[in-house]
Amino acid sequence: MTTITMPPPRIGRVALAVSDLERSVRFYEDVIGLTLIGREGETARMGAGEYDFLQLHGQPGARPVQQAAGLYHFAILVPSRHDLARTLYHLLQNDGPISGFADHNVSEAIYLTDPDGHGIEIYRDRPRSEWVYRGGQLQMATDPIDLHGILGELRGGPAPSHRMAAGTFVGHIHLQVAQIPATEQFYKETLGMDLLLRYGQRATFMSYNGYHHHLGANTWAGDNLPPAPEDAARLLWFEIVRPAGAAAGEQWFTDPSGIRVLLAE
């Protein structure tokens, strides 16, 4: 079974405000397959194995929001195609809230939405040796996914558990932003990402270490969107994990769209 590793810098934790913490914990446990690592008051820490990468902050009465800068989706990267098959099988058996599928050439992905409208991607990467470049440009696409091939990974094995495997983490985050040029400038010049590709004039993909993308950003909902209001179910912050010894302590930044970013080791 192929597994993945990703050296830092990479995406670490993602923190979300949710309207009903109990409901959200149940959803991420029962539907997504995460494990409740710990809980302190209205904050739940969830992840896979012993590693927590999702923080849920209960905010009763928080409302869904779409026309605002913030989260488009966060993307959970599972270690192998077999692990993606286990998740897919569970979602299909339990009428999970799937909103789409895609083969991006570099990865295979399932898309869904949580009870507060937060977008989620669950995906597996193809080995980098299979990524295709033309003229030095990484080739990504949005093609139909091979559902039968993925489910075939389970053939002949025991009944699969839906619990996400140790080694699962957030592979990338996709943001809804106010402006593409300002977003690119901030994540390149302040946080040191490389621009991988532009998808038309309204989406950009950036990364560290040649990865296909740690950060996606789009203006598909319109230009100059305001930050999500305080009474909304929203992205509170996300973390970028740096190499050990890169810098002392934690550093907080706010990007041009009002999205908070934590740099930590």
C-alpha positions in Angstrom: 0.0 0.0 0.0 1.4 3.4 -1.0 1.6 6.0 1.7 2.4 9.7 1.6 4.7 12.0 3.4 4.9 15.7 3.1 7.8 17.7 4.6 7.1 21.2 5.9 6.2 23.8 5.0 2.7 22.4 4.6 -0.8 23.1 5.9 -1.4 22.2 9.5 -4.6 22.8 11.5 -7.8 24.3 10.2 -10.2 26.1 12.7 -13.9 26.5 11.9 -16.8 28.2 13.7 -19.9 25.9 13.8 -23.4 26.5 14.9 -23.9 23.3 16.9 -20.8 21.7 18.2 -22.4 18.4 19.1 -23.9 18.0 15.6 -20.6 18.8 14.0 -18.6 16.4 16.1 -21.1 13.6 15.2 -20.8 14.5 11.5 -17.1 14.5 11.4 -16.9 11.2 13.4 -19.8 9.3 11.8 -19.7 10.6 8.2 -16.1 11.7 7.6 -14.4 9.2 9.8 -12.3 11.5 12.0 -11.6 10.8 15.7 -12.3 13.2 18.6 -8.9 13.8 20.0 -9.9 16.2 22.8 -12.5 18.7 23.9 -12.2 21.8 26.0 -15.6 23.6 26.5 -16.9 24.7 23.2 -13.8 23.6 21.3 -13.4 20.1 19.8 -10.1 18.9 18.4 -10.5 16.2 15.7 -8.1 14.3 13.5 -6.8 10.8 12.6 -4.6 8.6 14.8 -3.2 10.9 17.5 -2.8 13.9 15.2 -5.5 16.6 15.4 -5.8 18.9 12.3 -9.4 20.2 12.6 -10.6 22.5 15.4 -14.3 23.1 15.7 -15.5 26.1 17.8 -19.1 26.1 18.8 -20.9 29.3 18.2 -24.6 28.8 18.7 -26.7 30.6 16.2 -23.9 31.0 13.6 -25.4 31.1 10.2 -24.1 29.8 6.9 -22.5 32.3 4.6 -21.5 32.2 0.9 -21.0 35.8 -0.4 -17.9 36.4 1.8 -14.2 35.9 1.7 -13.1 32.8 3.7 -13.2 29.0 3.2 -14.1 27.4 -0.2 -13.0 24.0 1.1 -10.3 22.4 3.2 -8.9 19.2 1.8 -8.2 16.0 3.8 -5.4 14.0 2.3 -5.6 10.3 2.9 -2.5 8.1 2.7 -3.5 5.8 -0.2 -6.1 5.0 -2.8 -7.3 2.1 -0.6 -8.0 4.7 2.1 -10.0 6.8 -0.3 -11.9 3.7 -1.3 -12.9 3.1 2.3 -14.2 6.6 2.7 -16.1 6.4 -0.6 -17.7 3.1 0.3 -18.8 4.4 3.6 -20.3 7.6 2.1 -22.2 5.7 -0.6 -23.5 3.1 1.9 -24.7 5.9 4.2 -26.0 8.4 1.8 -23.2 10.9 2.6 -23.7 14.5 1.4 -21.4 14.1 -1.6 -21.5 17.2 -3.9 -19.0 16.0 -6.6 -16.0 13.9 -7.7 -13.0 14.8 -9.8 -9.8 13.3 -11.2 -7.3 16.2 -11.2 -4.5 14.1 -12.9 -2.4 14.6 -9.8 -5.1 13.4 -7.4 -8.5 11.8 -7.1 -11.1 13.7 -5.0 -14.5 13.5 -3.4 -16.3 16.7 -2.5 -18.9 17.3 0.2 -20.3 19.8 2.6 -20.7 19.8 6.3 -23.9 20.8 8.2 -22.8 24.5 8.3 -22.0 24.7 4.7 -18.2 24.3 5.1 -16.7 22.7 2.0 -14.7 19.6 2.3 -12.5 17.7 -0.1 -11.2 14.2 0.7 -8.5 13.1 -1.7 -5.5 10.9 -2.5 -2.4 12.0 -4.4 -1.0 10.1 -7.3 2.8 9.5 -6.9 4.8 12.5 -8.1 6.4 10.2 -10.7 3.0 10.1 -12.4 2.4 13.9 -12.5 2.6 15.2 -16.0 4.4 18.4 -17.0 4.2 20.2 -20.4 6.7 23.0 -21.0 7.6 23.0 -17.4 3.9 23.5 -16.4 2.2 21.0 -14.1 -0.9 19.6 -15.9 -4.0 19.5 -13.7 -7.6 18.9 -14.9 -11.1 18.3 -13.6 -12.0 15.0 -15.3 -14.6 12.2 -14.3 -13.3 10.0 -11.6 -13.0 6.2 -11.9 -15.4 5.2 -9.1 -15.3 1.5 -10.0 -11.5 1.5 -10.0 -11.4 3.1 -6.6 -14.0 0.8 -5.1 -12.1 -2.1 -6.7 -9.3 -1.4 -4.2 -11.5 -3.1 -1.6 -12.2 -6.3 -3.6 -11.4 -9.4 -1.7 -10.7 -7.7 1.6 -12.6 -7.6 4.9 -15.4 -5.2 5.5 -13.8 -1.8 5.5 -13.7 0.5 8.5 -14.7 4.1 7.7 -12.3 5.5 10.4 -9.6 7.6 8.7 -6.1 6.1 8.9 -3.2 7.5 10.9 -1.1 9.6 8.5 -4.2 11.5 7.3 -3.8 15.3 7.4 -4.9 18.5 5.6 -3.1 18.5 2.3 -4.3 21.9 1.1 -6.8 24.6 1.7 -8.9 26.5 -0.9 -10.0 30.0 -0.2 -12.6 32.4 -1.5 -10.8 35.7 -1.7 -11.4 39.4 -2.6 -8.7 39.7 -5.3 -6.3 37.3 -7.0 -3.3 39.6 -7.5 -3.2 40.8 -3.9 -3.6 37.2 -2.7 -0.7 36.0 -4.8 1.5 38.8 -3.7 0.8 38.1 0.0 1.3 34.3 -0.1 4.4 34.7 -2.3 6.2 37.6 -0.7 5.1 37.2 2.9 4.7 33.5 3.3 7.1 32.2 0.7 4.9 30.2 -1.6 5.5 29.6 -5.2 2.9 30.3 -7.9 2.1 27.0 -9.6 -0.6 27.9 -12.1 -3.4 30.3 -12.8 -6.8 28.8 -13.7 -8.2 31.5 -15.9 -8.3 35.0 -14.3 -10.3 34.0 -11.3 -8.3 31.2 -9.6 -4.7 30.6 -8.6 -2.8 27.7 -7.1 0.3 28.1 -5.0 2.6 25.7 -3.0 5.8 24.9 -1.3 8.4 22.3 -2.5 6.8 21.7 -5.9 3.6 20.3 -4.5 0.6 20.6 -6.8 -1.0 23.1 -4.4 -1.1 23.9 -0.7 -3.3 26.8 -1.3 -6.0 27.5 -3.9 -7.8 30.8 -4.1 -10.7 32.0 -6.3 -13.0 34.9 -6.9 -15.7 32.8 -8.6 -18.4 34.4 -6.2 -17.3 37.9 -7.2 -14.5 40.4 -6.7 -13.9 42.4 -3.5 -16.0 40.1 -1.2 -16.0 41.3 2.4 -14.7 39.0 5.2 -17.3 36.6 6.7 -19.2 38.4 9.5 -18.7 37.5 13.1 -22.1 35.8 13.4 -21.4 33.4 10.6 -20.2 29.8 10.5 -16.8 30.5 9.0 -13.1 29.8 8.7 -11.5 31.2 11.8 -7.9 30.6 10.8 -5.6 28.0 9.3 -2.0 27.0 10.1 1.1 26.6 8.0 3.7 24.3 9.6 7.3 25.4 9.0 10.4 23.3 9.3 11.8 22.9 12.8 14.2 25.7 13.6 12.9 28.0 10.8 11.8 30.6 13.3 11.1 30.8 17.0 7.6 30.9 18.3 4.3 31.4 16.5 3.5 34.2 14.1 0.0 35.4 13.1 -0.8 37.1 9.8 -3.9 38.4 8.2 -4.1 38.1 4.4 -5.6 40.8 2.1 -9.0 39.2 2.4 -9.0 39.3 6.2 -8.2 35.6 6.6 -6.0 34.8 9.6 -3.0 32.5 9.1 -0.8 31.0 11.8 2.8 30.1 11.1 4.1 27.5 13.6 6.7 24.8 13.8 
